[in-house]
Amino acid sequence: MEFKGKTWKFGKDIDTDAIIPARYLNTSDPKDLAKHCMEDADAEFPNKVNLGDIIVADKNFGCGSSREHAPIAIKAAGVSCVIAKSFARIFYRNSFNIGLPIFESAQAVEGIDEGDQVQVDASTGKIYNLTKDETYQATPVPEFMQELISAGGLMKYVEKKVK
């Protein structure tokens, strides 16, 4: 499984309120959430992001509340994956539960600049910066977690297994 796209860079401690502000939690429709994804961190992000783009962030991405709306908004906005130095644990699990691939790599975060074109191989954890011709290593996604992503999340994975 590979992901390729333009990067958008954010700082440390991006909490779930910055990812999807609480004022929009009156809906759980992914399309509506996508319209406000990351707007408290970058007001123009929902208008700039394109299908396949990649979010790159410093440490503790997704801290704050345990709302699943945050990874849903990111995925619905068309972001193919998120690379960060570290993730809040509940955000980490919620991301895989809804099928959003995430990768931990301090080396990649330090090397990638906003706007770089990046390719990520989920099975090996290799992150290739096409813009700079550099390669970084992320923790590879375990095979089971790759199956969750391929299925579109935990619920779709279970539905497939039950059939």
Secondary structure, 3 states (H helix, E strand, C coil): CEEEEEEEEECCCCEHHHHCCHHHCCCCCHHHHHCCCCCCCCCCHHHHCCCCCEEEECCCECECCCCCHHHHHHHHCCCCEEEECCECHHHHHHHHHHCCCEEECHHHHHHCCCCCEEEEECCCCEEEECCCCEEEECCCCCHHHHHHHHHCCHHHHHHHHHC
